[in-house]
Amino acid sequence: MKINDIERAKRLARTIATDIFLYNQEKVKEGIENDNLFEVLEEEIENGRKLFLEKVDTSIIKPKIFDITVNDILVAKYCKDIESDIW
């Protein structure tokens, strides 16, 4: 059964985004420093998005929640202390 509760969907998105960060810390650092974070993590983010879409009822919950959460987690939460000209 797919997730049809917005809070559970957000929690799943946060978990996936956190895992992307934890398992790819060097790539995240490199991507922030070189202003190509989403290119460096393209495969990992796409795999996370696929997992999210498999688990969540997107007829009720907008898939964009995943993308917003990835931005919030990777950039705002974990990367605020990495030197970058843009972030």
C-alpha positions as CSV (number, residue, x, y, z in Angstrom):
1,M,0.0,0.0,0.0
2,K,1.4,3.4,-1.0
3,I,1.8,6.3,1.4
4,N,-1.2,8.7,1.2
5,D,-0.4,10.8,4.3
6,I,1.4,14.1,3.6
7,E,3.5,13.9,6.8
8,R,4.6,10.3,6.2
9,A,5.5,11.3,2.6
10,K,7.6,14.2,3.9
11,R,9.3,12.0,6.4
12,L,10.2,9.5,3.7
13,A,11.6,12.3,1.5
14,R,13.7,13.6,4.5
15,T,15.0,10.1,5.1
16,I,16.0,9.6,1.5
17,A,17.6,13.0,1.2
18,T,19.5,12.4,4.5
19,D,20.7,9.1,3.2
20,I,21.9,10.7,0.0
21,F,23.9,13.1,2.1
22,L,25.3,10.6,4.5
23,Y,26.4,8.1,1.8
24,N,27.9,10.8,-0.5
25,Q,29.4,13.4,1.8
26,E,32.5,14.0,-0.3
27,K,30.4,14.4,-3.5
28,V,28.1,16.8,-1.7
29,K,31.1,18.8,-0.5
30,E,32.6,18.8,-4.0
31,G,29.2,19.8,-5.6
32,I,28.7,22.7,-3.2
33,E,32.2,24.0,-3.6
34,N,32.1,23.8,-7.4
35,D,28.5,24.9,-7.7
36,N,27.4,21.7,-9.5
37,L,25.8,19.8,-6.6
38,F,22.8,18.5,-8.6
39,E,25.0,17.4,-11.5
40,V,27.4,15.6,-9.2
41,L,24.5,13.8,-7.4
42,E,22.3,13.4,-10.4
43,E,22.3,9.6,-10.2
44,E,21.8,9.4,-6.5
45,I,19.0,12.0,-6.5
46,E,17.2,10.2,-9.4
47,N,17.4,6.9,-7.6
48,G,16.0,8.6,-4.5
49,R,13.2,10.1,-6.5
50,K,12.3,6.8,-8.0
51,L,12.1,5.2,-4.6
52,F,9.9,8.0,-3.4
53,L,7.6,7.7,-6.3
54,E,7.3,3.9,-5.8
55,K,6.3,4.4,-2.2
56,V,4.0,7.5,-2.3
57,D,0.6,7.8,-3.9
58,T,1.3,10.7,-6.2
59,S,-2.4,11.1,-7.1
60,I,-2.8,12.6,-3.6
61,I,0.6,13.9,-2.8
62,K,2.6,16.0,-5.3
63,P,6.0,14.5,-6.2
64,K,7.6,18.0,-6.0
65,I,7.7,17.4,-2.2
66,F,10.7,15.2,-2.8
67,D,12.6,17.9,-4.8
68,I,11.9,20.6,-2.2
69,T,13.1,18.3,0.6
70,V,16.3,17.4,-1.2
71,N,17.1,21.1,-1.6
72,D,16.3,21.7,2.0
73,I,18.3,18.8,3.3
74,L,21.3,18.9,1.1
75,V,21.8,22.7,0.8
76,A,20.1,24.3,3.8
77,K,20.7,21.8,6.6
78,Y,23.9,19.9,5.9
79,C,25.9,22.2,3.6
80,K,25.6,25.6,5.3
81,D,29.2,25.3,6.6
82,I,30.9,24.4,3.3
83,E,32.6,27.3,1.4
84,S,30.8,28.3,-1.7
85,D,30.4,31.4,-3.8
86,I,26.7,30.8,-4.5
87,W,25.3,28.8,-1.6
